[in-house]
Amino acid sequence: MEFVIKEALTEQELNGKASVHFISWKESYADLVPQAFLEKHSLERCRTMAFAYPKNTFVAMVSGEVVGYACYLPEARTFASIQPSSEIMALYILKDFQMHGIGSALLERCLEMLPSGPVVLFVLDGNEKAIRFYREKGFVFTGKKVEQEVPGGKLIELEMVLENNQDK
């Protein structure tokens, strides 16, 4: 499958990011998050987030359509257990486009943009497919859990770290 990884710059690309965010949550998290919370996950909310945070985002394009995206932070959020570090904020691929190297290409492109040193990310507890993917890329669990109360229950995210991003 041919795909292109590029910086998200246009309105169409940001709308595509929002659509991927919305659809991939429905595809991937139906059995992992409380249904009441998933029902509040709207396309409009995803659009608002996509346009509010357009920086540091790469999209994967197939035939001119966004099928995946990844976002990174040069400085991890303050609750990351490893400081200083960078962070992979999000990596989502539509289900029909998974297992074609798109996730690997998006992750690699983000890592190229980050400084050498540790890179953290947070993965939903129980998301075994994502956990397996990140382990294959060299990420390991730190032992930190982040719990968030949401409608219908709670979300638990597990922190993972890539201890040494490539030397620049």
C-alpha positions in Angstrom: 0.0 0.0 0.0 1.4 3.4 -1.0 1.1 6.2 1.6 2.6 9.6 2.2 3.6 11.0 5.6 3.4 14.8 5.8 3.0 17.6 8.2 -0.7 18.5 8.8 -1.0 22.0 7.3 -4.3 22.4 5.5 -7.9 22.6 6.7 -8.6 19.3 4.8 -5.7 17.6 6.6 -6.9 18.8 10.1 -10.4 17.7 9.3 -9.0 14.3 8.3 -7.1 14.2 11.6 -10.4 14.8 13.4 -12.2 12.1 11.5 -9.5 9.6 12.1 -9.5 10.5 15.8 -13.3 10.0 16.0 -13.5 6.8 14.0 -10.4 5.1 15.5 -11.7 5.6 19.0 -15.0 3.9 18.0 -13.1 1.1 16.3 -10.4 0.5 18.9 -11.8 1.4 22.2 -15.4 0.0 22.2 -14.4 -2.8 24.7 -11.8 -0.7 26.6 -13.6 2.4 27.8 -16.9 3.0 29.5 -19.7 3.2 26.9 -21.0 6.5 28.5 -17.6 8.1 27.9 -17.4 6.7 24.3 -20.8 8.2 23.6 -19.5 11.7 24.5 -16.6 11.3 22.1 -18.0 13.4 19.2 -16.7 14.3 15.8 -17.2 18.0 16.7 -15.1 17.6 19.8 -12.4 16.0 17.7 -12.5 18.8 15.2 -12.2 21.4 18.0 -9.1 19.6 19.3 -7.6 19.2 15.8 -7.8 22.9 15.1 -6.9 24.0 18.6 -3.7 21.9 18.5 -2.5 21.8 14.9 1.3 21.9 15.7 3.6 18.9 15.8 1.2 16.7 13.8 2.0 14.4 10.9 -0.8 12.8 8.8 -0.7 9.6 6.7 -2.3 10.0 3.3 -3.6 7.3 1.0 -5.0 8.4 -2.3 -5.3 12.0 -0.9 -7.3 11.0 2.2 -6.0 11.1 5.8 -6.0 7.5 7.2 -3.8 8.1 10.3 -2.0 10.7 12.3 0.6 11.2 15.1 1.3 14.1 17.4 4.4 14.8 19.4 5.6 17.2 22.1 9.3 18.2 22.3 8.8 18.6 26.1 6.6 16.0 27.8 3.7 17.0 29.9 4.6 17.7 33.5 3.0 14.5 34.9 5.3 12.3 32.9 7.5 10.4 35.4 10.7 11.0 33.4 11.8 14.6 33.2 13.1 16.0 31.0 11.6 13.9 28.2 9.7 14.3 24.9 6.3 12.7 24.3 4.3 11.0 21.6 0.9 12.4 22.3 -1.2 10.4 19.9 -0.9 7.8 17.1 -4.1 6.6 15.4 -4.6 4.7 12.2 -8.0 3.7 10.8 -8.5 -0.1 11.2 -8.5 -0.9 7.5 -5.1 0.7 7.1 -3.3 -0.9 10.1 -0.6 -3.5 9.6 0.7 -1.7 6.4 3.7 0.1 8.0 1.8 3.4 8.4 2.0 3.5 12.2 5.7 2.7 12.1 6.3 5.5 9.5 4.4 8.0 11.6 6.2 7.1 14.8 9.6 7.2 13.1 8.8 10.7 11.6 7.8 12.0 15.1 10.9 10.5 16.7 13.1 12.3 14.0 11.6 15.6 15.2 12.4 15.0 18.9 15.6 15.6 20.7 17.8 12.7 21.7 16.9 11.3 25.1 13.9 9.6 26.6 10.5 9.7 24.9 7.3 8.8 26.8 3.8 7.9 25.8 0.7 6.8 27.5 -1.3 3.8 26.3 -4.7 2.7 27.4 -4.6 -0.2 29.8 -5.8 -3.3 27.9 -5.0 -1.9 24.4 -2.8 -5.0 23.7 -2.4 -4.3 20.0 -0.9 -0.8 20.7 1.2 -2.2 23.6 2.7 -4.9 21.4 3.4 -2.3 18.7 5.2 0.1 21.1 7.2 -2.8 22.6 8.4 -3.8 19.2 9.6 -0.3 18.7 11.6 -0.4 22.0 9.3 1.2 24.4 9.1 -0.3 27.9 6.7 0.2 30.8 7.8 2.7 33.5 5.3 1.4 36.1 3.4 4.7 36.2 -0.4 4.6 35.8 -2.6 7.6 35.2 -6.2 7.2 36.2 -8.9 9.5 35.0 -12.6 9.6 36.2 -14.9 9.7 33.1 -18.6 9.2 32.6 -19.4 5.6 33.4 -16.1 4.7 35.1 -12.4 5.5 34.7 -9.7 5.3 32.2 -6.3 3.9 33.1 -3.3 4.8 31.0 0.1 3.2 31.3 3.3 5.1 30.8 5.9 3.7 28.4 9.3 5.1 27.6 11.8 4.8 24.8 14.9 5.3 26.9 17.2 6.7 24.2 15.8 8.4 21.1 18.4 8.4 18.4 21.5 10.6 18.8 21.3 13.8 16.8 
